Amino acid sequence: MSRTVIRNAHVVTLDDQLGDLPRADIAIEDGTITTIGADLDTTGATVIDAAGKVALPGLVDSHRHVWQGAIGGAGGKVSLGGYFGIVLAGLLDRYEPADVYAGVLWGALQAINAGITTVADWSHIVTTPEHADENVRALRDSGIRALFLYGPPVGQGVMRWFHESTERHPTDVRRMRNLLADDSARVTMGLALRGPEFATPETTEYDFHLARELGVPISIHSGIPGYFLKYRTIETLDRLNLLGPDVHHAHGAQFGDADLARIATTGGAITPCPTVDMSMAMGTFPVTGRALAQGLTPALATDTVAGAGTDLFSEMRVALAAERSRANAAALERDEPPATVDLDQRDVLRFATVAGAAAWGMQERIGTLSPGKRGDVILIDVDRPHLAPLNDPVTTIVLNAGPADVDTVLVDGVVVKRAGRLVGPIAERARELIADSRHRLFARANLADVLGPNWAA
């Protein structure tokens, strides 16, 4: 039996019963948190000294295209339409299986480095079954907890798969479901479907029934400008009797209150991607506060490193500022400065942990630091000048922390980052692989012609 004890941390459990513990230890045995308390027995245990550090539940990135590890910034100056042209139409079909492995491995390590221990990997890089296999192999090798969302093979043609598509979801998902049959494993499976905004109602109906036959969760891009109103997403899903607690909506920026209420009533989940939702012009504001008003607690996501950063600390700050701006806009227009603001730092931290776990049905396994849950723990070094003095740990971390402040990361009780550095030979190997893949991809795609000389091979 392996045993690890994290000593002398300021523990923010996010467990409503346990609360915050200014000095406590966390014992993890065979990947499971067994005890949280002061001065635990360390006999026979690996001890991690966490003095001067805050322990948090591992962060949950609820919507990320992990394969894009080599192309950070490729969509930094474009709207959603430009992203489609550069990334999906201009780059995706240049990926060979080896590039998928390199991109996903590096993308997963970028997430781990930022304190993200669980990622919902919306994978549309599955051009062939070999591409899908390399995606899963990279997730497993990285050490991250992941939900591999097997998507459409967009590399066979963006218009074919994303414009009123009649193509049914690839049948290879049945083979993959046999390989990822254990829903309690570190890497599990769902389906990344197109939904009414990108496929015909008949195709959507087939795809949803396929997911339910396989017994896996569903994720779709929803509430996208130019698509949502035309294809009446929630009305269409409701008419087809397809809404339910297994349906996850990414973005949702164009949803109205009635749409959000219907998702809530049917038990669905929603994940705004604050940076991308605003910078790629998908909405004036993320859906965060409007979702809360309709009984939906949103999760949070980075979406794509092509158009956003690698971490959820930034997304928490953007979500917080954007929602306060949206909520107070009417009063400010009347020249009535609000006396208070509602959404706070602990709220958005819960979006990135508790709500993320619940969005994917993992709330019994992750999302809080609680005995019986998996040992997904991150330690934030709060001795650094921008985080000290530690007047309020949650406020300080949400307002100021970043990936460089993540000292230690454990997934399933296994250390994957320590003393500020990714652990193990896979990290250095991943760096070599991503450099080689980047060179190949840039040469194939001639990105310098589109994005400028910095994008030459």
Order of alpha helices (4+ residues) and beta strands (2+ residues): beta-beta-beta-beta-beta-beta-alpha-alpha-beta-alpha-beta-alpha-alpha-beta-alpha-beta-alpha-alpha-beta-alpha-beta-alpha-alpha-alpha-alpha-alpha-beta-alpha-beta-beta-beta-alpha-alpha
